[in-house]
Amino acid sequence: MAIHVNRRKFIASLSGVAAAWPLAARAQQPKVPTIGALVIGNIDPEQFWREFRQGLRDLGYVEGAKHSI
């Protein structure tokens, strides 16, 4: 009888580990950088954002990507 109790405890503990595994895996993923800009002054917004995006591309950032190259 004691063997069945130990087996049940073992199976229950495996179930707990299996349930917690996705949470641990999700926590270890790298953070995605968030980039923003504060614009003060009278400038052409279209030109600013075009040049801003080009500058980020020159640094290796890819718009919409999960991480930079």
C-alpha positions in Angstrom: 0.0 0.0 0.0 2.8 2.4 0.8 4.2 2.0 -2.7 0.9 3.3 -4.2 1.0 6.3 -1.9 4.5 7.2 -2.9 3.7 6.7 -6.6 0.7 9.0 -6.2 2.8 11.7 -4.6 5.4 11.3 -7.3 2.8 11.7 -10.1 1.2 14.7 -8.3 4.6 16.4 -8.0 5.3 15.8 -11.7 2.0 17.3 -12.6 2.8 20.4 -10.5 6.2 20.8 -12.3 4.5 20.3 -15.7 1.9 22.9 -14.9 4.5 25.4 -13.7 6.9 24.8 -16.7 5.3 27.3 -19.1 5.4 30.0 -16.5 9.1 29.5 -16.0 9.8 29.4 -19.7 7.9 32.6 -20.4 9.8 34.4 -17.6 13.1 33.7 -19.2 12.5 35.3 -22.6 14.5 38.4 -23.4 12.9 41.8 -23.1 11.9 43.6 -26.3 13.3 47.2 -26.4 10.7 49.9 -26.6 11.8 53.1 -28.4 10.1 56.4 -28.4 10.8 60.1 -29.0 9.8 63.3 -27.5 9.6 66.0 -30.1 9.6 69.7 -29.1 9.4 72.5 -31.6 8.1 73.3 -35.0 9.3 70.6 -37.4 7.8 68.6 -40.2 6.5 65.4 -38.5 6.7 63.3 -41.6 10.3 64.2 -42.2 11.2 63.7 -38.6 9.7 60.2 -38.4 11.2 59.2 -41.7 14.7 60.2 -40.5 14.1 58.7 -37.1 13.2 55.3 -38.5 16.2 55.5 -40.9 18.5 56.2 -38.1 17.3 53.2 -36.2 17.7 51.0 -39.3 21.2 52.3 -39.6 21.8 51.1 -36.0 20.5 47.6 -36.9 16.9 47.9 -35.5 14.1 46.3 -37.6 10.7 47.8 -37.3 8.2 45.3 -36.1 10.8 42.7 -35.2 11.0 41.0 -31.8 14.7 41.9 -31.4 17.4 43.8 -33.2 19.9 42.2 -35.7 
